[in-house]
């Protein structure tokens, strides 16, 4: 009896399955949306409820789409372990909610970073990396910078304070951001596709 001949179809089948899985992984599956899309921005902002993100409608000349979306919950005790004197009941949550796997997230502030476009002209060489940070005007904690100088701008949109500040060391001028139209409506953001 020829065992080598009988094993060949098994190895061929295993090889075909491996090739199909590799092909599926490389070409399909769940692709993450490109970072310059509304879908990506929405997914980043959906990581937490709370203060809405304020974004520029159009970017100043020389800037690329937003990156590094983040949020901060300030002094809130998201674990509910009472380490700050706050209990789950104080937060309006049932006992046992969250724990180590916190699914409840609240953004007291949000931030996104804008870098100079790598394909920009040499006229834009002095552009700084800029962060846009937002928090409710009613919040007592300072989660976004409050300075007002050449490195920091303070704006307001509705009940939201918007701090626009230089996040890089070399260049400090944020004046190009002074008159940029702002919105919380992703459908109005022209640099998102």
Buried (B, 14 or more C-beta within 10 A) or exposed (E): EEEEEEEEEEEEEEEEEEEEEEEEEEEEEEEEBEBBBEEBBEEBBEEBEBBBBBBBEEBBEBBBBBBBBBBBBBEBBBBBEEEEEBEBEEBEBEEEBBEEEEEBBBBBBBBBBBBBBEEBEEEBEEBBBBBBBBBBEEBEBEBBBEEEEEBBBBBEBEEBBBBBBBBBEEBBEBEBBEEBEBBBEBEEBEBBE
